[in-house]
Amino acid sequence: MGINALARELKRGSTELLILALLEERDRHGYELARLIEERSEGAISFHAASLYPSLYRMEDKDLIEGRWVEKAGQRRRRYYRLTRQGRKMLASQRSVWENFFDALNRVARVTQA
C-alpha cells in the first residue's frame, strides 16, 4: 500500500470521529464541517463539503446525528446537524479506540512526540 492509499484509508476511517467531535461543540452545516477539518488539521486533512454528505446521511440513519433545515434571510437554506445521545456515546467509544490504537502504533513504530 502506497503512502497516498494509506492516507486515503486513514481519512476514510476517521471521518465519523472528526464529524462527531466537531458537532460535540455545537450544531454545524456540512460546509462548516469541511472547512473546520481542514483548518484545524492545518491542511493535512481536507474534504470537499459535498463528499461529507454521504457520511452525514449514514450517520443520520444510524441516529448518531440529527439534521434540520435552517433558513436565514438573504442566505440559502442549510442543513444543520447536531449530535444525538447515541452520537455522544459513539464519540466517546471512538476516541478511546483511536487513542489506544495510536498509542500502540507509536510504541511499535517508536514514534515519539516532540
Sequence and secondary structure as in RCSB ss.txt:
>XXXX:A:sequence
MGINALARELKRGSTELLILALLEERDRHGYELARLIEERSEGAISFHAASLYPSLYRMEDKDLIEGRWVEKAGQ
RRRRYYRLTRQGRKMLASQRSVWENFFDALNRVARVTQA
>XXXX:A:secstr
  HHHHHHHHHHHHHHHHHHHHHHHS EEHHHHHHHHHHHTTTSS   HHHHHHHHHHHHHTTSEEEEEE  TTS
  EEEEEE HHHHHHHHHHHHHHHHHHHHHHHHHT    
